[in-house]
Structure formats: structure tokens, C-alpha cells
Amino acid sequence: TDARLRSALKPVTRHTAVIVVAQRVSTIIDADHIVVIDDGKVVGAGRHDELLATCPTYVEIVESQRSAEETAA
């Protein structure tokens, strides 16, 4: 459902600023700018690849979701 929704919205929002609040990395992985908030504080900001290199909290989230997806498969 999430992927279908994002796909349907993409052409409609191409020239629009869109704010997405998400817990799933797959939802925001292609975003131009991701803000990581932990306990009400901004702990990282940037693109997915930048956050993997600079934000331990983001890496922890990515790894926990990757493990859950691998377990479910």
C-alpha cells in the first residue's frame, strides 16, 4: 500500500514541497532531505547515503528494519 501510494503521488507532487512523517526507511529513502528525530531532538539531517555515514541513530533504524525484513522473508 505504501509503495503504491508513493508511486501514485509522485507525478502529482513533482513540483511541490512534500513533508512525509514516517517510521519506515523504505518510505523516505529517496527523499531529497531526511530529518532524524530522537526523543524530540534533531540528531541528523541529509540524504539517505549521508545519514548512513554520519548518523548512528539512522544507521540503527536502517539495520533494525533490514533485520525485520530479512526475518519475514
HTML snippet that shows the backbone in 3Dmol.js (N, CA, C, O; Angstrom):
<script src="https://3Dmol.org/build/3Dmol-min.js"></script>
<div id="view" style="width:600px;height:400px;position:relative"></div>
<script>
const pdb = `
ATOM      1  N   THR A   1       0.825  -1.193   0.000  1.00  0.00           N
ATOM      2  CA  THR A   1       0.000   0.000   0.000  1.00  0.00           C
ATOM      3  C   THR A   1       0.867   1.254   0.000  1.00  0.00           C
ATOM      4  O   THR A   1       0.602   2.197  -0.745  1.00  0.00           O
ATOM      5  N   ASP A   2       1.897   1.262   0.833  1.00  0.00           N
ATOM      6  CA  ASP A   2       2.786   2.414   0.932  1.00  0.00           C
ATOM      7  C   ASP A   2       3.443   2.703  -0.415  1.00  0.00           C
ATOM      8  O   ASP A   2       3.445   3.846  -0.871  1.00  0.00           O
ATOM      9  N   ALA A   3       3.994   1.686  -1.046  1.00  0.00           N
ATOM     10  CA  ALA A   3       4.675   1.869  -2.332  1.00  0.00           C
ATOM     11  C   ALA A   3       3.708   2.343  -3.408  1.00  0.00           C
ATOM     12  O   ALA A   3       4.054   3.201  -4.221  1.00  0.00           O
ATOM     13  N   ARG A   4       2.506   1.794  -3.418  1.00  0.00           N
ATOM     14  CA  ARG A   4       1.513   2.210  -4.418  1.00  0.00           C
ATOM     15  C   ARG A   4       1.102   3.671  -4.205  1.00  0.00           C
ATOM     16  O   ARG A   4       0.931   4.418  -5.168  1.00  0.00           O
ATOM     17  N   LEU A   5       0.949   4.063  -2.967  1.00  0.00           N
ATOM     18  CA  LEU A   5       0.578   5.443  -2.663  1.00  0.00           C
ATOM     19  C   LEU A   5       1.678   6.406  -3.112  1.00  0.00           C
ATOM     20  O   LEU A   5       1.399   7.414  -3.760  1.00  0.00           O
ATOM     21  N   ARG A   6       2.926   6.093  -2.767  1.00  0.00           N
ATOM     22  CA  ARG A   6       4.034   6.952  -3.175  1.00  0.00           C
ATOM     23  C   ARG A   6       4.137   7.043  -4.688  1.00  0.00           C
ATOM     24  O   ARG A   6       4.387   8.118  -5.231  1.00  0.00           O
ATOM     25  N   SER A   7       3.948   5.933  -5.363  1.00  0.00           N
ATOM     26  CA  SER A   7       4.002   5.903  -6.824  1.00  0.00           C
ATOM     27  C   SER A   7       2.904   6.767  -7.439  1.00  0.00           C
ATOM     28  O   SER A   7       3.152   7.496  -8.399  1.00  0.00           O
ATOM     29  N   ALA A   8       1.713   6.688  -6.897  1.00  0.00           N
ATOM     30  CA  ALA A   8       0.586   7.471  -7.409  1.00  0.00           C
ATOM     31  C   ALA A   8       0.770   8.968  -7.153  1.00  0.00           C
ATOM     32  O   ALA A   8       0.363   9.793  -7.971  1.00  0.00           O
ATOM     33  N   LEU A   9       1.373   9.314  -6.036  1.00  0.00           N
ATOM     34  CA  LEU A   9       1.560  10.724  -5.695  1.00  0.00           C
ATOM     35  C   LEU A   9       2.717  11.374  -6.446  1.00  0.00           C
ATOM     36  O   LEU A   9       2.722  12.591  -6.632  1.00  0.00           O
ATOM     37  N   LYS A  10       3.686  10.591  -6.877  1.00  0.00           N
ATOM     38  CA  LYS A  10       4.895  11.136  -7.489  1.00  0.00           C
ATOM     39  C   LYS A  10       4.614  12.097  -8.639  1.00  0.00           C
ATOM     40  O   LYS A  10       5.139  13.210  -8.616  1.00  0.00           O
ATOM     41  N   PRO A  11       3.820  11.736  -9.640  1.00  0.00           N
ATOM     42  CA  PRO A  11       3.598  12.686 -10.740  1.00  0.00           C
ATOM     43  C   PRO A  11       2.796  13.917 -10.321  1.00  0.00           C
ATOM     44  O   PRO A  11       2.964  14.990 -10.900  1.00  0.00           O
ATOM     45  N   VAL A  12       1.946  13.774  -9.342  1.00  0.00           N
ATOM     46  CA  VAL A  12       1.106  14.881  -8.894  1.00  0.00           C
ATOM     47  C   VAL A  12       1.900  15.881  -8.055  1.00  0.00           C
ATOM     48  O   VAL A  12       1.588  17.072  -8.046  1.00  0.00           O
ATOM     49  N   THR A  13       2.908  15.408  -7.363  1.00  0.00           N
ATOM     50  CA  THR A  13       3.665  16.265  -6.443  1.00  0.00           C
ATOM     51  C   THR A  13       5.063  16.593  -6.954  1.00  0.00           C
ATOM     52  O   THR A  13       5.906  17.065  -6.191  1.00  0.00           O
ATOM     53  N   ARG A  14       5.316  16.350  -8.230  1.00  0.00           N
ATOM     54  CA  ARG A  14       6.655  16.529  -8.801  1.00  0.00           C
ATOM     55  C   ARG A  14       7.245  17.919  -8.511  1.00  0.00           C
ATOM     56  O   ARG A  14       8.435  18.025  -8.213  1.00  0.00           O
ATOM     57  N   HIS A  15       6.447  18.968  -8.591  1.00  0.00           N
ATOM     58  CA  HIS A  15       6.939  20.336  -8.393  1.00  0.00           C
ATOM     59  C   HIS A  15       6.384  20.942  -7.102  1.00  0.00           C
ATOM     60  O   HIS A  15       6.119  22.142  -7.023  1.00  0.00           O
ATOM     61  N   THR A  16       6.219  20.095  -6.110  1.00  0.00           N
ATOM     62  CA  THR A  16       5.626  20.520  -4.850  1.00  0.00           C
ATOM     63  C   THR A  16       6.512  20.082  -3.691  1.00  0.00           C
ATOM     64  O   THR A  16       7.109  19.006  -3.727  1.00  0.00           O
ATOM     65  N   ALA A  17       6.591  20.909  -2.679  1.00  0.00           N
ATOM     66  CA  ALA A  17       7.282  20.502  -1.459  1.00  0.00           C
ATOM     67  C   ALA A  17       6.345  19.583  -0.687  1.00  0.00           C
ATOM     68  O   ALA A  17       5.189  19.929  -0.440  1.00  0.00           O
ATOM     69  N   VAL A  18       6.844  18.417  -0.308  1.00  0.00           N
ATOM     70  CA  VAL A  18       6.033  17.440   0.404  1.00  0.00           C
ATOM     71  C   VAL A  18       6.767  17.057   1.684  1.00  0.00           C
ATOM     72  O   VAL A  18       7.956  16.739   1.659  1.00  0.00           O
ATOM     73  N   ILE A  19       6.058  17.091   2.785  1.00  0.00           N
ATOM     74  CA  ILE A  19       6.620  16.648   4.062  1.00  0.00           C
ATOM     75  C   ILE A  19       5.974  15.312   4.402  1.00  0.00           C
ATOM     76  O   ILE A  19       4.750  15.191   4.453  1.00  0.00           O
ATOM     77  N   VAL A  20       6.815  14.316   4.631  1.00  0.00           N
ATOM     78  CA  VAL A  20       6.343  12.978   4.965  1.00  0.00           C
ATOM     79  C   VAL A  20       6.886  12.624   6.345  1.00  0.00           C
ATOM     80  O   VAL A  20       8.088  12.726   6.590  1.00  0.00           O
ATOM     81  N   VAL A  21       6.017  12.219   7.221  1.00  0.00           N
ATOM     82  CA  VAL A  21       6.434  11.738   8.535  1.00  0.00           C
ATOM     83  C   VAL A  21       6.326  10.217   8.475  1.00  0.00           C
ATOM     84  O   VAL A  21       5.250   9.672   8.228  1.00  0.00           O
ATOM     85  N   ALA A  22       7.454   9.535   8.704  1.00  0.00           N
ATOM     86  CA  ALA A  22       7.449   8.088   8.528  1.00  0.00           C
ATOM     87  C   ALA A  22       8.383   7.405   9.515  1.00  0.00           C
ATOM     88  O   ALA A  22       9.344   7.996  10.008  1.00  0.00           O
ATOM     89  N   GLN A  23       8.076   6.160   9.786  1.00  0.00           N
ATOM     90  CA  GLN A  23       8.960   5.331  10.591  1.00  0.00           C
ATOM     91  C   GLN A  23       9.725   4.345   9.725  1.00  0.00           C
ATOM     92  O   GLN A  23      10.776   3.845  10.127  1.00  0.00           O
ATOM     93  N   ARG A  24       9.204   4.066   8.543  1.00  0.00           N
ATOM     94  CA  ARG A  24       9.829   3.097   7.648  1.00  0.00           C
ATOM     95  C   ARG A  24      10.827   3.791   6.728  1.00  0.00           C
ATOM     96  O   ARG A  24      10.488   4.752   6.038  1.00  0.00           O
ATOM     97  N   VAL A  25      12.039   3.302   6.727  1.00  0.00           N
ATOM     98  CA  VAL A  25      13.083   3.866   5.874  1.00  0.00           C
ATOM     99  C   VAL A  25      12.684   3.751   4.405  1.00  0.00           C
ATOM    100  O   VAL A  25      12.964   4.660   3.623  1.00  0.00           O
ATOM    101  N   SER A  26      12.044   2.667   4.021  1.00  0.00           N
ATOM    102  CA  SER A  26      11.657   2.483   2.626  1.00  0.00           C
ATOM    103  C   SER A  26      10.725   3.595   2.132  1.00  0.00           C
ATOM    104  O   SER A  26      10.668   3.866   0.933  1.00  0.00           O
ATOM    105  N   THR A  27      10.011   4.224   3.033  1.00  0.00           N
ATOM    106  CA  THR A  27       9.100   5.300   2.664  1.00  0.00           C
ATOM    107  C   THR A  27       9.852   6.571   2.295  1.00  0.00           C
ATOM    108  O   THR A  27       9.395   7.327   1.437  1.00  0.00           O
ATOM    109  N   ILE A  28      10.991   6.821   2.923  1.00  0.00           N
ATOM    110  CA  ILE A  28      11.684   8.098   2.742  1.00  0.00           C
ATOM    111  C   ILE A  28      13.073   7.964   2.121  1.00  0.00           C
ATOM    112  O   ILE A  28      13.790   8.957   1.996  1.00  0.00           O
ATOM    113  N   ILE A  29      13.456   6.768   1.738  1.00  0.00           N
ATOM    114  CA  ILE A  29      14.822   6.527   1.281  1.00  0.00           C
ATOM    115  C   ILE A  29      15.233   7.417   0.110  1.00  0.00           C
ATOM    116  O   ILE A  29      16.407   7.773   0.000  1.00  0.00           O
ATOM    117  N   ASP A  30      14.305   7.783  -0.761  1.00  0.00           N
ATOM    118  CA  ASP A  30      14.620   8.609  -1.929  1.00  0.00           C
ATOM    119  C   ASP A  30      14.342  10.090  -1.722  1.00  0.00           C
ATOM    120  O   ASP A  30      14.397  10.872  -2.671  1.00  0.00           O
ATOM    121  N   ALA A  31      14.047  10.476  -0.498  1.00  0.00           N
ATOM    122  CA  ALA A  31      13.736  11.881  -0.213  1.00  0.00           C
ATOM    123  C   ALA A  31      14.959  12.764  -0.433  1.00  0.00           C
ATOM    124  O   ALA A  31      16.094  12.325  -0.249  1.00  0.00           O
ATOM    125  N   ASP A  32      14.717  14.009  -0.829  1.00  0.00           N
ATOM    126  CA  ASP A  32      15.796  14.979  -1.013  1.00  0.00           C
ATOM    127  C   ASP A  32      16.440  15.357   0.314  1.00  0.00           C
ATOM    128  O   ASP A  32      17.630  15.669   0.371  1.00  0.00           O
ATOM    129  N   HIS A  33      15.648  15.327   1.378  1.00  0.00           N
ATOM    130  CA  HIS A  33      16.160  15.717   2.690  1.00  0.00           C
ATOM    131  C   HIS A  33      15.413  14.932   3.762  1.00  0.00           C
ATOM    132  O   HIS A  33      14.183  14.950   3.817  1.00  0.00           O
ATOM    133  N   ILE A  34      16.160  14.254   4.601  1.00  0.00           N
ATOM    134  CA  ILE A  34      15.587  13.460   5.692  1.00  0.00           C
ATOM    135  C   ILE A  34      16.047  14.081   7.009  1.00  0.00           C
ATOM    136  O   ILE A  34      17.225  14.400   7.169  1.00  0.00           O
ATOM    137  N   VAL A  35      15.133  14.249   7.936  1.00  0.00           N
ATOM    138  CA  VAL A  35      15.473  14.749   9.267  1.00  0.00           C
ATOM    139  C   VAL A  35      15.197  13.622  10.254  1.00  0.00           C
ATOM    140  O   VAL A  35      14.086  13.096  10.314  1.00  0.00           O
ATOM    141  N   VAL A  36      16.213  13.258  11.024  1.00  0.00           N
ATOM    142  CA  VAL A  36      16.081  12.189  12.010  1.00  0.00           C
ATOM    143  C   VAL A  36      15.863  12.826  13.377  1.00  0.00           C
ATOM    144  O   VAL A  36      16.664  13.643  13.832  1.00  0.00           O
ATOM    145  N   ILE A  37      14.771  12.440  14.019  1.00  0.00           N
ATOM    146  CA  ILE A  37      14.426  12.991  15.331  1.00  0.00           C
ATOM    147  C   ILE A  37      14.425  11.858  16.339  1.00  0.00           C
ATOM    148  O   ILE A  37      13.791  10.824  16.125  1.00  0.00           O
ATOM    149  N   ASP A  38      15.135  12.056  17.433  1.00  0.00           N
ATOM    150  CA  ASP A  38      15.194  11.068  18.500  1.00  0.00           C
ATOM    151  C   ASP A  38      14.891  11.766  19.818  1.00  0.00           C
ATOM    152  O   ASP A  38      15.578  12.711  20.205  1.00  0.00           O
ATOM    153  N   ASP A  39      13.870  11.297  20.492  1.00  0.00           N
ATOM    154  CA  ASP A  39      13.464  11.864  21.779  1.00  0.00           C
ATOM    155  C   ASP A  39      13.216  13.374  21.669  1.00  0.00           C
ATOM    156  O   ASP A  39      13.582  14.142  22.559  1.00  0.00           O
ATOM    157  N   GLY A  40      12.585  13.783  20.552  1.00  0.00           N
ATOM    158  CA  GLY A  40      12.237  15.180  20.359  1.00  0.00           C
ATOM    159  C   GLY A  40      13.355  16.080  19.880  1.00  0.00           C
ATOM    160  O   GLY A  40      13.154  17.286  19.739  1.00  0.00           O
ATOM    161  N   LYS A  41      14.531  15.522  19.626  1.00  0.00           N
ATOM    162  CA  LYS A  41      15.675  16.326  19.196  1.00  0.00           C
ATOM    163  C   LYS A  41      16.143  15.871  17.824  1.00  0.00           C
ATOM    164  O   LYS A  41      16.156  14.677  17.527  1.00  0.00           O
ATOM    165  N   VAL A  42      16.529  16.835  16.984  1.00  0.00           N
ATOM    166  CA  VAL A  42      17.090  16.511  15.679  1.00  0.00           C
ATOM    167  C   VAL A  42      18.497  15.958  15.894  1.00  0.00           C
ATOM    168  O   VAL A  42      19.357  16.634  16.459  1.00  0.00           O
ATOM    169  N   VAL A  43      18.725  14.724  15.439  1.00  0.00           N
ATOM    170  CA  VAL A  43      20.033  14.087  15.619  1.00  0.00           C
ATOM    171  C   VAL A  43      20.741  13.850  14.295  1.00  0.00           C
ATOM    172  O   VAL A  43      21.879  13.381  14.272  1.00  0.00           O
ATOM    173  N   GLY A  44      20.077  14.172  13.196  1.00  0.00           N
ATOM    174  CA  GLY A  44      20.706  14.023  11.899  1.00  0.00           C
ATOM    175  C   GLY A  44      19.827  14.602  10.810  1.00  0.00           C
ATOM    176  O   GLY A  44      18.608  14.690  10.952  1.00  0.00           O
ATOM    177  N   ALA A  45      20.471  14.998   9.714  1.00  0.00           N
ATOM    178  CA  ALA A  45      19.732  15.530   8.570  1.00  0.00           C
ATOM    179  C   ALA A  45      20.574  15.358   7.323  1.00  0.00           C
ATOM    180  O   ALA A  45      21.794  15.517   7.353  1.00  0.00           O
ATOM    181  N   GLY A  46      19.911  15.032   6.228  1.00  0.00           N
ATOM    182  CA  GLY A  46      20.606  14.870   4.959  1.00  0.00           C
ATOM    183  C   GLY A  46      19.930  13.825   4.101  1.00  0.00           C
ATOM    184  O   GLY A  46      18.794  13.434   4.372  1.00  0.00           O
ATOM    185  N   ARG A  47      20.611  13.373   3.079  1.00  0.00           N
ATOM    186  CA  ARG A  47      20.108  12.304   2.219  1.00  0.00           C
ATOM    187  C   ARG A  47      20.427  10.961   2.870  1.00  0.00           C
ATOM    188  O   ARG A  47      21.226  10.888   3.803  1.00  0.00           O
ATOM    189  N   HIS A  48      19.801   9.908   2.372  1.00  0.00           N
ATOM    190  CA  HIS A  48      19.974   8.571   2.929  1.00  0.00           C
ATOM    191  C   HIS A  48      21.451   8.194   3.058  1.00  0.00           C
ATOM    192  O   HIS A  48      21.898   7.786   4.130  1.00  0.00           O
ATOM    193  N   ASP A  49      22.206   8.332   1.968  1.00  0.00           N
ATOM    194  CA  ASP A  49      23.618   7.939   1.999  1.00  0.00           C
ATOM    195  C   ASP A  49      24.437   8.784   2.965  1.00  0.00           C
ATOM    196  O   ASP A  49      25.360   8.278   3.603  1.00  0.00           O
ATOM    197  N   GLU A  50      24.110  10.060   3.075  1.00  0.00           N
ATOM    198  CA  GLU A  50      24.812  10.930   4.020  1.00  0.00           C
ATOM    199  C   GLU A  50      24.535  10.505   5.456  1.00  0.00           C
ATOM    200  O   GLU A  50      25.444  10.468   6.285  1.00  0.00           O
ATOM    201  N   LEU A  51      23.284  10.187   5.746  1.00  0.00           N
ATOM    202  CA  LEU A  51      22.916   9.780   7.098  1.00  0.00           C
ATOM    203  C   LEU A  51      23.550   8.448   7.482  1.00  0.00           C
ATOM    204  O   LEU A  51      23.912   8.241   8.640  1.00  0.00           O
ATOM    205  N   LEU A  52      23.685   7.546   6.512  1.00  0.00           N
ATOM    206  CA  LEU A  52      24.364   6.280   6.804  1.00  0.00           C
ATOM    207  C   LEU A  52      25.805   6.517   7.251  1.00  0.00           C
ATOM    208  O   LEU A  52      26.353   5.751   8.044  1.00  0.00           O
ATOM    209  N   ALA A  53      26.409   7.583   6.735  1.00  0.00           N
ATOM    210  CA  ALA A  53      27.802   7.884   7.065  1.00  0.00           C
ATOM    211  C   ALA A  53      27.961   8.749   8.310  1.00  0.00           C
ATOM    212  O   ALA A  53      29.040   8.793   8.901  1.00  0.00           O
ATOM    213  N   THR A  54      26.885   9.444   8.718  1.00  0.00           N
ATOM    214  CA  THR A  54      27.058  10.436   9.778  1.00  0.00           C
ATOM    215  C   THR A  54      26.131  10.325  10.979  1.00  0.00           C
ATOM    216  O   THR A  54      26.350  10.993  11.990  1.00  0.00           O
ATOM    217  N   CYS A  55      25.094   9.488  10.886  1.00  0.00           N
ATOM    218  CA  CYS A  55      24.078   9.484  11.949  1.00  0.00           C
ATOM    219  C   CYS A  55      23.868   8.076  12.514  1.00  0.00           C
ATOM    220  O   CYS A  55      23.172   7.264  11.905  1.00  0.00           O
ATOM    221  N   PRO A  56      24.463   7.784  13.666  1.00  0.00           N
ATOM    222  CA  PRO A  56      24.317   6.458  14.273  1.00  0.00           C
ATOM    223  C   PRO A  56      22.857   6.056  14.523  1.00  0.00           C
ATOM    224  O   PRO A  56      22.512   4.881  14.403  1.00  0.00           O
ATOM    225  N   THR A  57      22.012   7.012  14.866  1.00  0.00           N
ATOM    226  CA  THR A  57      20.597   6.703  15.103  1.00  0.00           C
ATOM    227  C   THR A  57      19.940   6.215  13.823  1.00  0.00           C
ATOM    228  O   THR A  57      19.169   5.255  13.849  1.00  0.00           O
ATOM    229  N   TYR A  58      20.237   6.864  12.705  1.00  0.00           N
ATOM    230  CA  TYR A  58      19.675   6.447  11.420  1.00  0.00           C
ATOM    231  C   TYR A  58      20.188   5.065  11.034  1.00  0.00           C
ATOM    232  O   TYR A  58      19.420   4.224  10.568  1.00  0.00           O
ATOM    233  N   VAL A  59      21.455   4.834  11.221  1.00  0.00           N
ATOM    234  CA  VAL A  59      22.033   3.514  10.921  1.00  0.00           C
ATOM    235  C   VAL A  59      21.337   2.441  11.751  1.00  0.00           C
ATOM    236  O   VAL A  59      21.032   1.363  11.240  1.00  0.00           O
ATOM    237  N   GLU A  60      21.088   2.723  13.010  1.00  0.00           N
ATOM    238  CA  GLU A  60      20.394   1.776  13.896  1.00  0.00           C
ATOM    239  C   GLU A  60      18.986   1.472  13.377  1.00  0.00           C
ATOM    240  O   GLU A  60      18.551   0.320  13.385  1.00  0.00           O
ATOM    241  N   ILE A  61      18.290   2.497  12.933  1.00  0.00           N
ATOM    242  CA  ILE A  61      16.944   2.309  12.387  1.00  0.00           C
ATOM    243  C   ILE A  61      16.994   1.457  11.125  1.00  0.00           C
ATOM    244  O   ILE A  61      16.220   0.512  10.978  1.00  0.00           O
ATOM    245  N   VAL A  62      17.898   1.789  10.221  1.00  0.00           N
ATOM    246  CA  VAL A  62      18.039   1.032   8.971  1.00  0.00           C
ATOM    247  C   VAL A  62      18.344  -0.428   9.267  1.00  0.00           C
ATOM    248  O   VAL A  62      17.727  -1.322   8.688  1.00  0.00           O
ATOM    249  N   GLU A  63      19.285  -0.674  10.157  1.00  0.00           N
ATOM    250  CA  GLU A  63      19.670  -2.051  10.480  1.00  0.00           C
ATOM    251  C   GLU A  63      18.529  -2.819  11.137  1.00  0.00           C
ATOM    252  O   GLU A  63      18.340  -4.001  10.852  1.00  0.00           O
ATOM    253  N   SER A  64      17.773  -2.172  12.007  1.00  0.00           N
ATOM    254  CA  SER A  64      16.672  -2.865  12.667  1.00  0.00           C
ATOM    255  C   SER A  64      15.573  -3.219  11.670  1.00  0.00           C
ATOM    256  O   SER A  64      14.949  -4.274  11.790  1.00  0.00           O
ATOM    257  N   GLN A  65      15.332  -2.363  10.702  1.00  0.00           N
ATOM    258  CA  GLN A  65      14.315  -2.662   9.699  1.00  0.00           C
ATOM    259  C   GLN A  65      14.810  -3.694   8.702  1.00  0.00           C
ATOM    260  O   GLN A  65      14.029  -4.522   8.234  1.00  0.00           O
ATOM    261  N   ARG A  66      16.074  -3.662   8.374  1.00  0.00           N
ATOM    262  CA  ARG A  66      16.634  -4.662   7.487  1.00  0.00           C
ATOM    263  C   ARG A  66      16.535  -6.041   8.123  1.00  0.00           C
ATOM    264  O   ARG A  66      16.188  -7.009   7.446  1.00  0.00           O
ATOM    265  N   SER A  67      16.831  -6.143   9.395  1.00  0.00           N
ATOM    266  CA  SER A  67      16.747  -7.425  10.104  1.00  0.00           C
ATOM    267  C   SER A  67      15.308  -7.929  10.135  1.00  0.00           C
ATOM    268  O   SER A  67      15.064  -9.121   9.943  1.00  0.00           O
ATOM    269  N   ALA A  68      14.362  -7.035  10.373  1.00  0.00           N
ATOM    270  CA  ALA A  68      12.944  -7.431  10.412  1.00  0.00           C
ATOM    271  C   ALA A  68      12.487  -7.919   9.043  1.00  0.00           C
ATOM    272  O   ALA A  68      11.747  -8.899   8.956  1.00  0.00           O
ATOM    273  N   GLU A  69      12.912  -7.258   7.981  1.00  0.00           N
ATOM    274  CA  GLU A  69      12.538  -7.661   6.623  1.00  0.00           C
ATOM    275  C   GLU A  69      13.168  -9.001   6.266  1.00  0.00           C
ATOM    276  O   GLU A  69      12.526  -9.837   5.631  1.00  0.00           O
ATOM    277  N   GLU A  70      14.410  -9.211   6.666  1.00  0.00           N
ATOM    278  CA  GLU A  70      15.089 -10.474   6.382  1.00  0.00           C
ATOM    279  C   GLU A  70      14.440 -11.621   7.141  1.00  0.00           C
ATOM    280  O   GLU A  70      14.326 -12.728   6.613  1.00  0.00           O
ATOM    281  N   THR A  71      14.019 -11.372   8.360  1.00  0.00           N
ATOM    282  CA  THR A  71      13.373 -12.389   9.166  1.00  0.00           C
ATOM    283  C   THR A  71      12.025 -12.776   8.569  1.00  0.00           C
ATOM    284  O   THR A  71      11.653 -13.950   8.569  1.00  0.00           O
ATOM    285  N   ALA A  72      11.299 -11.790   8.063  1.00  0.00           N
ATOM    286  CA  ALA A  72       9.978 -12.040   7.484  1.00  0.00           C
ATOM    287  C   ALA A  72      10.058 -12.777   6.149  1.00  0.00           C
ATOM    288  O   ALA A  72       9.106 -13.451   5.757  1.00  0.00           O
ATOM    289  N   ALA A  73      11.167 -12.657   5.462  1.00  0.00           N
ATOM    290  CA  ALA A  73      11.292 -13.277   4.120  1.00  0.00           C
ATOM    291  C   ALA A  73      11.496 -14.756   4.165  1.00  0.00           C
ATOM    292  O   ALA A  73      11.615 -15.394   3.120  1.00  0.00           O
TER     293      ALA A  73
END
`;
const viewer = $3Dmol.createViewer("view");
viewer.addModel(pdb, "pdb");
viewer.setStyle({}, {cartoon: {color: "spectrum"}});
viewer.zoomTo();
viewer.render();
</script>
